[in-house]
Amino acid sequence: MKSKDMRELDVDELRQKERGLREELFRLRFRSAAGQLESTATLKKTRREIALVKTILREKGVK
């Protein structure tokens, strides 16, 4: 999802998005440790998406 699209979401949707991304990151790390992950680039992409969501939440003044 692009940053422009994320900025249009409200605070509750952003928090839900962050929660989902954190769960996805956990599953990706687990698969990576088990040697079943095909592309490690997905780990980096997911971490960056989490950072983007946190940045937008901070811009909106939410802790």
N, CA, C and O atoms as a DFTB+ gen file, in Angstrom:
252 C
 N C O
     1  1       0.852      -1.173       0.000
     2  2       0.000       0.000       0.000
     3  2       0.901       1.241       0.000
     4  3       1.899       1.298       0.718
     5  1       0.540       2.201      -0.795
     6  2       1.346       3.418      -0.900
     7  2       1.050       4.368       0.253
     8  3      -0.009       4.298       0.876
     9  1       1.994       5.250       0.526
    10  2       1.843       6.175       1.648
    11  2       0.647       7.097       1.450
    12  3      -0.022       7.458       2.418
    13  1       0.375       7.480       0.218
    14  2      -0.774       8.352      -0.057
    15  2      -2.070       7.661       0.358
    16  3      -2.953       8.287       0.945
    17  1      -2.181       6.383       0.055
    18  2      -3.370       5.628       0.425
    19  2      -3.471       5.442       1.941
    20  3      -4.563       5.485       2.508
    21  1      -2.324       5.236       2.589
    22  2      -2.323       5.044       4.040
    23  2      -2.708       6.324       4.775
    24  3      -3.356       6.271       5.820
    25  1      -2.319       7.451       4.241
    26  2      -2.640       8.725       4.895
    27  2      -4.142       8.999       4.901
    28  3      -4.627       9.772       5.727
    29  1      -4.873       8.377       3.996
    30  2      -6.322       8.560       3.929
    31  2      -7.062       7.719       4.965
    32  3      -8.241       7.959       5.225
    33  1      -6.386       6.740       5.556
    34  2      -7.020       5.884       6.555
    35  2      -7.157       6.630       7.876
    36  3      -6.379       7.539       8.165
    37  1      -8.141       6.245       8.670
    38  2      -8.269       6.870       9.985
    39  2      -7.392       6.122      10.987
    40  3      -6.775       5.111      10.651
    41  1      -7.345       6.623      12.206
    42  2      -6.427       6.120      13.225
    43  2      -6.691       4.650      13.551
    44  3      -5.753       3.862      13.665
    45  1      -7.952       4.284      13.700
    46  2      -8.273       2.892      14.035
    47  2      -7.853       1.936      12.922
    48  3      -7.361       0.841      13.195
    49  1      -8.045       2.342      11.683
    50  2      -7.638       1.503      10.560
    51  2      -6.117       1.376      10.496
    52  3      -5.593       0.314      10.159
    53  1      -5.417       2.452      10.816
    54  2      -3.946       2.397      10.824
    55  2      -3.439       1.472      11.922
    56  3      -2.495       0.710      11.712
    57  1      -4.058       1.539      13.076
    58  2      -3.647       0.646      14.172
    59  2      -3.903      -0.814      13.808
    60  3      -3.089      -1.688      14.106
    61  1      -5.029      -1.068      13.166
    62  2      -5.350      -2.422      12.740
    63  2      -4.351      -2.888      11.673
    64  3      -3.919      -4.041      11.684
    65  1      -3.993      -2.000      10.770
    66  2      -3.009      -2.314       9.734
    67  2      -1.659      -2.648      10.370
    68  3      -0.994      -3.599       9.961
    69  1      -1.258      -1.861      11.372
    70  2       0.013      -2.113      12.057
    71  2      -0.008      -3.475      12.746
    72  3       0.961      -4.231      12.677
    73  1      -1.110      -3.776      13.403
    74  2      -1.238      -5.058      14.099
    75  2      -1.112      -6.219      13.110
    76  3      -0.427      -7.204      13.384
    77  1      -1.774      -6.096      11.963
    78  2      -1.698      -7.138      10.944
    79  2      -0.292      -7.294      10.380
    80  3       0.173      -8.410      10.144
    81  1       0.379      -6.171      10.166
    82  2       1.747      -6.226       9.645
    83  2       2.701      -6.853      10.648
    84  3       3.610      -7.590      10.268
    85  1       2.498      -6.563      11.929
    86  2       3.353      -7.180      12.955
    87  2       3.160      -8.694      13.003
    88  3       4.122      -9.443      13.170
    89  1       1.912      -9.138      12.856
    90  2       1.643     -10.577      12.822
    91  2       2.279     -11.218      11.598
    92  3       2.836     -12.313      11.678
    93  1       2.192     -10.533      10.469
    94  2       2.804     -11.041       9.245
    95  2       4.315     -11.125       9.392
    96  3       4.929     -12.098       8.954
    97  1       4.922     -10.108      10.009
    98  2       6.361     -10.113      10.224
    99  2       6.775     -11.284      11.113
   100  3       7.801     -11.920      10.872
   101  1       5.977     -11.566      12.137
   102  2       6.261     -12.702      13.019
   103  2       6.257     -14.010      12.221
   104  3       7.159     -14.836      12.363
   105  1       5.237     -14.185      11.383
   106  2       5.160     -15.405      10.584
   107  2       6.322     -15.509       9.600
   108  3       6.865     -16.592       9.380
   109  1       6.700     -14.368       9.007
   110  2       7.825     -14.374       8.076
   111  2       9.132     -14.730       8.774
   112  3       9.945     -15.484       8.238
   113  1       9.329     -14.187       9.966
   114  2      10.550     -14.512      10.720
   115  2      10.583     -15.993      11.073
   116  3      11.635     -16.631      11.015
   117  1       9.436     -16.531      11.436
   118  2       9.348     -17.944      11.794
   119  2       9.691     -18.805      10.574
   120  3      10.455     -19.765      10.681
   121  1       9.123     -18.455       9.415
   122  2       9.415     -19.206       8.198
   123  2      10.876     -19.062       7.788
   124  3      11.475     -19.999       7.260
   125  1      11.444     -17.888       8.034
   126  2      12.845     -17.668       7.699
   127  2      13.753     -18.547       8.552
   128  3      14.719     -19.130       8.058
   129  1      13.431     -18.631       9.830
   130  2      14.233     -19.457      10.734
   131  2      14.122     -20.937      10.379
   132  3      15.065     -21.702      10.579
   133  1      12.972     -21.332       9.854
   134  2      12.759     -22.731       9.476
   135  2      13.320     -23.037       8.097
   136  3      13.341     -24.195       7.679
   137  1      13.774     -22.012       7.389
   138  2      14.344     -22.206       6.069
   139  2      13.308     -22.358       4.976
   140  3      13.615     -22.885       3.907
   141  1      12.094     -21.910       5.220
   142  2      11.017     -22.067       4.247
   143  2      10.669     -20.764       3.526
   144  3       9.733     -20.733       2.728
   145  1      11.400     -19.710       3.795
   146  2      11.116     -18.419       3.184
   147  2      11.847     -18.314       1.851
   148  3      13.061     -18.506       1.780
   149  1      11.097     -18.009       0.799
   150  2      11.698     -17.952      -0.530
   151  2      12.457     -16.646      -0.761
   152  3      13.545     -16.648      -1.337
   153  1      11.882     -15.535      -0.312
   154  2      12.498     -14.235      -0.565
   155  2      12.627     -13.464       0.750
   156  3      11.630     -13.157       1.403
   157  1      13.849     -13.162       1.120
   158  2      14.059     -12.403       2.351
   159  2      13.701     -10.935       2.172
   160  3      13.632     -10.195       3.154
   161  1      13.475     -10.508       0.955
   162  2      13.093      -9.117       0.695
   163  2      11.737      -8.796       1.302
   164  3      11.454      -7.636       1.602
   165  1      10.898      -9.802       1.486
   166  2       9.578      -9.563       2.082
   167  2       9.708      -9.121       3.535
   168  3       8.866      -8.372       4.030
   169  1      10.753      -9.575       4.223
   170  2      10.990      -9.136       5.601
   171  2      11.253      -7.636       5.628
   172  3      10.670      -6.909       6.433
   173  1      12.122      -7.185       4.757
   174  2      12.468      -5.764       4.690
   175  2      11.253      -4.920       4.307
   176  3      11.023      -3.859       4.886
   177  1      10.485      -5.389       3.341
   178  2       9.300      -4.672       2.882
   179  2       8.278      -4.528       4.018
   180  3       7.685      -3.465       4.199
   181  1       8.085      -5.591       4.763
   182  2       7.121      -5.560       5.864
   183  2       7.584      -4.621       6.970
   184  3       6.783      -3.866       7.521
   185  1       8.873      -4.664       7.298
   186  2       9.402      -3.746       8.319
   187  2       9.227      -2.298       7.900
   188  3       8.898      -1.451       8.731
   189  1       9.440      -2.002       6.631
   190  2       9.282      -0.626       6.138
   191  2       7.819      -0.186       6.169
   192  3       7.527       0.976       6.452
   193  1       6.907      -1.100       5.883
   194  2       5.485      -0.761       5.950
   195  2       5.069      -0.446       7.376
   196  3       4.282       0.472       7.606
   197  1       5.594      -1.203       8.341
   198  2       5.306      -0.938       9.752
   199  2       5.827       0.446      10.122
   200  3       5.138       1.210      10.798
   201  1       7.033       0.770       9.683
   202  2       7.610       2.077       9.976
   203  2       6.779       3.199       9.357
   204  3       6.605       4.253       9.969
   205  1       6.271       2.978       8.160
   206  2       5.439       3.979       7.500
   207  2       4.143       4.217       8.281
   208  3       3.725       5.360       8.467
   209  1       3.518       3.142       8.732
   210  2       2.288       3.274       9.508
   211  2       2.560       4.036      10.803
   212  3       1.791       4.917      11.185
   213  1       3.652       3.694      11.473
   214  2       3.995       4.387      12.719
   215  2       4.278       5.864      12.479
   216  3       3.916       6.705      13.302
   217  1       4.921       6.187      11.362
   218  2       5.211       7.572      11.021
   219  2       3.924       8.351      10.789
   220  3       3.777       9.473      11.273
   221  1       3.005       7.766      10.060
   222  2       1.731       8.435       9.775
   223  2       0.937       8.619      11.061
   224  3       0.309       9.660      11.254
   225  1       0.957       7.629      11.939
   226  2       0.262       7.776      13.219
   227  2       0.858       8.935      14.021
   228  3       0.127       9.703      14.647
   229  1       2.172       9.054      14.000
   230  2       2.835      10.137      14.720
   231  2       2.474      11.493      14.106
   232  3       2.268      12.468      14.829
   233  1       2.399      11.553      12.790
   234  2       2.026      12.787      12.123
   235  2       0.608      13.219      12.507
   236  3       0.308      14.409      12.598
   237  1      -0.243      12.236      12.728
   238  2      -1.629      12.537      13.105
   239  2      -1.751      12.883      14.581
   240  3      -2.834      13.240      15.046
   241  1      -0.655      12.782      15.320
   242  2      -0.653      13.164      16.724
   243  2      -1.113      12.081      17.670
   244  3      -1.533      12.373      18.789
   245  1      -1.040      10.837      17.240
   246  2      -1.464       9.705      18.061
   247  2      -0.243       9.037      18.631
   248  3       0.748       8.842      17.927
   249  1      -0.301       8.681      19.904
   250  2       0.831       7.975      20.515
   251  2       0.651       6.508      20.424
   252  3       1.505       5.751      20.886
